[in-house]
Amino acid sequence: MDFQFFTDQFEQIIGTNFWTMIFAWINILIMFLILRKFLFKPVKKMIDSRQKEVDDMYSNAAEAEEDANQMKADYEQKLAKATEESEQILKDAVRKAQLREEGIIKEAESKASRILARAEEQIELEKAQAVNDIKNEVSGLAVELASAIISRDVDPEEHKEFIDSFINGLDEDGN
């Protein structure tokens, strides 16, 4: 059996020439190598670069999310601190207001006690003035009484009763 016989038989069964088929395979191999060099490698390189970009985007997104979470935690901490400071300021203001209120009350009580003291002094002065006025009136009445007694002829017993009744009358009016 000869190689030629085999190729002829092959040609009859398949309907193509053996050498044509080998050249076709060589063409396919050359085409594969050319496509691999000029198409597959650049496409793979482009796909790899795109994958790297996507990975970088995910990495940047994760970093941004981490930064956002950190900023949120910082913000919440600052907010809590600000709330605490505002509560402290409010407490201080309330305490100052209470102290001021106590001061105002003490000042008002002091003024009231001074006013009461002055009023009591004024009452005492007016009372002393009234007593002096009464004494002056009593003196005037005593002088009138004495002049009335002197102008009248009264016996000593009647004179004594008259003075006693006058003094008793003054005690009842004075007290």
C-alpha positions as CSV (number, residue, x, y, z in Angstrom):
1,M,0.0,0.0,0.0
2,D,1.3,3.0,-1.1
3,F,1.0,6.6,0.3
4,Q,-0.5,7.7,-3.0
5,F,-3.2,5.1,-2.7
6,F,-4.0,6.3,0.8
7,T,-4.3,9.9,-0.3
8,D,-6.3,8.9,-3.3
9,Q,-8.7,7.0,-1.1
10,F,-8.9,9.8,1.3
11,E,-9.7,12.2,-1.5
12,Q,-12.5,10.1,-2.7
13,I,-14.0,9.6,0.8
14,I,-13.6,13.2,2.0
15,G,-13.6,14.9,-1.3
16,T,-10.5,17.0,-0.6
17,N,-6.9,16.8,-1.4
18,F,-4.6,15.7,1.5
19,W,-2.0,18.3,0.7
20,T,-4.7,21.0,0.6
21,M,-5.8,19.9,4.0
22,I,-2.3,20.1,5.4
23,F,-1.8,23.6,3.9
24,A,-5.2,24.5,5.5
25,W,-4.0,23.3,8.9
26,I,-0.7,25.2,8.5
27,N,-2.7,28.3,7.4
28,I,-4.9,27.9,10.5
29,L,-1.8,27.5,12.7
30,I,-0.2,30.6,11.2
31,M,-3.5,32.5,11.5
32,F,-3.8,31.4,15.2
33,L,-0.2,32.6,15.9
34,I,-0.8,35.9,14.1
35,L,-4.2,36.4,15.9
36,R,-2.6,35.4,19.2
37,K,0.1,37.9,18.7
38,F,-1.9,40.8,17.4
39,L,-5.4,40.1,18.7
40,F,-5.6,37.8,21.7
41,K,-2.7,39.4,23.6
42,P,-3.9,43.0,23.2
43,V,-7.5,42.0,24.0
44,K,-6.3,40.1,27.0
45,K,-4.2,43.1,28.0
46,M,-7.2,45.4,27.6
47,I,-9.4,43.0,29.6
48,D,-6.8,42.8,32.3
49,S,-6.5,46.6,32.4
50,R,-10.3,46.9,32.6
51,Q,-10.3,44.3,35.4
52,K,-7.7,46.3,37.2
53,E,-9.8,49.4,36.8
54,V,-12.8,47.6,38.2
55,D,-10.8,46.3,41.1
56,D,-9.4,49.8,41.7
57,M,-12.9,51.2,41.6
58,Y,-14.1,48.6,44.2
59,S,-11.0,49.3,46.3
60,N,-11.7,53.0,46.1
61,A,-15.3,52.5,46.9
62,A,-14.4,50.4,49.9
63,E,-11.9,53.1,51.0
64,A,-14.5,55.8,50.5
65,E,-17.1,53.7,52.5
66,E,-14.5,53.3,55.2
67,D,-13.8,57.0,55.2
68,A,-17.5,57.8,55.2
69,N,-18.0,55.5,58.2
70,Q,-15.0,57.1,60.0
71,M,-16.4,60.6,59.2
72,K,-19.9,59.4,60.4
73,A,-18.3,58.1,63.7
74,D,-16.4,61.4,64.1
75,Y,-19.6,63.4,63.4
76,E,-21.5,61.3,65.9
77,Q,-18.8,61.8,68.5
78,K,-18.7,65.6,67.9
79,L,-22.5,65.7,68.0
80,A,-22.5,63.8,71.4
81,K,-19.8,66.1,72.7
82,A,-21.7,69.2,71.5
83,T,-24.9,67.8,73.1
84,E,-22.9,67.2,76.3
85,E,-21.4,70.8,76.2
86,S,-24.9,72.3,75.6
87,E,-26.3,70.4,78.5
88,Q,-23.4,71.6,80.7
89,I,-23.9,75.2,79.5
90,L,-27.6,74.9,80.2
91,K,-26.9,73.5,83.7
92,D,-24.4,76.4,84.3
93,A,-27.0,78.9,83.1
94,V,-29.6,77.4,85.4
95,R,-27.2,77.4,88.3
96,K,-26.3,81.0,87.6
97,A,-30.0,81.9,87.4
98,Q,-30.6,80.2,90.7
99,L,-27.7,82.1,92.3
100,R,-28.9,85.3,90.9
101,E,-32.4,84.5,92.1
102,E,-31.1,83.9,95.6
103,G,-29.1,87.1,95.4
104,I,-32.2,89.1,94.4
105,I,-34.3,87.4,97.1
106,K,-31.6,88.2,99.8
107,E,-31.3,91.8,98.5
108,A,-35.1,92.1,98.6
109,E,-35.2,90.7,102.1
110,S,-32.5,93.1,103.1
111,K,-34.3,96.0,101.6
112,A,-37.5,94.9,103.3
113,S,-35.8,94.5,106.7
114,R,-34.3,98.0,106.3
115,I,-37.7,99.4,105.3
116,L,-39.3,97.7,108.3
117,A,-36.5,99.0,110.6
118,R,-37.0,102.5,109.2
119,A,-40.8,102.1,109.6
120,E,-40.3,101.0,113.2
121,E,-37.9,103.9,113.9
122,Q,-40.5,106.2,112.3
123,I,-43.2,104.7,114.5
124,E,-41.0,105.1,117.5
125,L,-40.3,108.7,116.6
126,E,-44.0,109.4,116.0
127,K,-44.9,107.6,119.2
128,A,-42.4,109.7,121.1
129,Q,-43.7,112.8,119.3
130,A,-47.3,111.7,120.3
131,V,-46.2,111.2,123.9
132,N,-44.5,114.6,123.9
133,D,-47.6,116.1,122.4
134,I,-49.7,114.4,125.1
135,K,-47.3,115.6,127.8
136,N,-47.5,119.1,126.4
137,E,-51.3,118.8,126.4
138,V,-51.3,117.3,129.8
139,S,-49.1,120.1,131.0
140,G,-51.4,122.6,129.4
141,L,-54.4,121.0,131.0
142,A,-52.6,120.8,134.3
143,V,-51.8,124.5,134.1
144,E,-55.5,125.2,133.2
145,L,-56.6,122.9,136.1
146,A,-54.2,124.6,138.4
147,S,-55.5,128.0,137.4
148,A,-59.1,126.8,137.7
149,I,-58.3,125.5,141.2
150,I,-56.6,128.6,142.2
151,S,-59.4,130.7,140.9
152,R,-61.9,128.8,142.8
153,D,-61.9,128.5,146.5
154,V,-61.6,124.8,147.1
155,D,-60.9,123.0,150.3
156,P,-57.9,120.7,150.5
157,E,-59.9,117.5,150.5
158,E,-61.9,118.5,147.4
159,H,-58.6,119.7,145.8
160,K,-57.1,116.2,146.4
161,E,-60.1,114.4,144.9
162,F,-60.1,116.7,141.9
163,I,-56.4,116.0,141.1
164,D,-56.8,112.2,141.6
165,S,-59.8,112.1,139.3
166,F,-57.8,114.1,136.7
167,I,-54.8,111.8,136.9
168,N,-57.0,108.7,136.7
169,G,-58.6,110.2,133.6
170,L,-55.2,110.7,132.1
171,D,-54.1,107.1,132.8
172,E,-57.3,105.8,131.1
173,D,-56.7,108.0,128.0
174,G,-52.9,107.3,127.9
175,N,-53.1,103.5,128.2
